[in-house]
Amino acid sequence: QVQLVESGGGSVQAGGSLRLSCAASGSIFRIHVMGWYRQAPGKQRELVATVTSGSRINYADSVKGRFTISRDNAKNTVYLQMNSLKPEDTAVYYCNVDVATATSAYLSVWGQGTLVTVSS
């Protein structure tokens, strides 16, 4: 079983910064991809950023140049540094990891979500 614990959400004014963290624990053999997604009210969940085990990074166009994703493999943790936040960044942010366990070569796990609110 794999668990994700997210932290770092909150409220900030436009132009401000927040840092999200997501730590994975449990019966993990290997973590393939770690990423962040978000879902704004009334909208579908969308990709924000992902980072592979080979450090290949992908960003949504809407956050390029403002957000930075990183991972600490020793801690099984992924971070999302969010700068120059805009009101349209307001959403619930979800951590997602694709892992290999002793019983599954590929398992996709979601965090519980953390709310980010950006006021104008």
C-alpha positions, 0 to 999 in steps of 0.5 A: 500500500502506498500513501501520499501526504501533501502539505503547503497549500493556503491563501495568498495574494496575487503575485505571491508564492507558495510551495507544495510538498508531497511525500510518498510512503509505503511498499514502494519499490520504485517511483516512476513519475511524480507530478501535480495536477489541479482542479478549479471549481467547475473545471476538469482536473488538469496537469500542472507539472510532472517529473520522471525518474530520469528528471525529465520535466513537463509543464502546462503552458499556463505555469511555465516560467512561474512554477518549478517542480522538483523531486528528492528521491531519497525522501520520495518527495516531490515539490512544487514551487509556485511563484507569481501566482494569479487568481486563475491558479486557484484550485485544489492541487493533487499530487500523483505518483506512478510507482512500482510495488512488490505486487504491481509493476505500475500503480497510480496513486493520488493524494488527498488534495490541498487547496490553493487560493489566490486573491486579486 
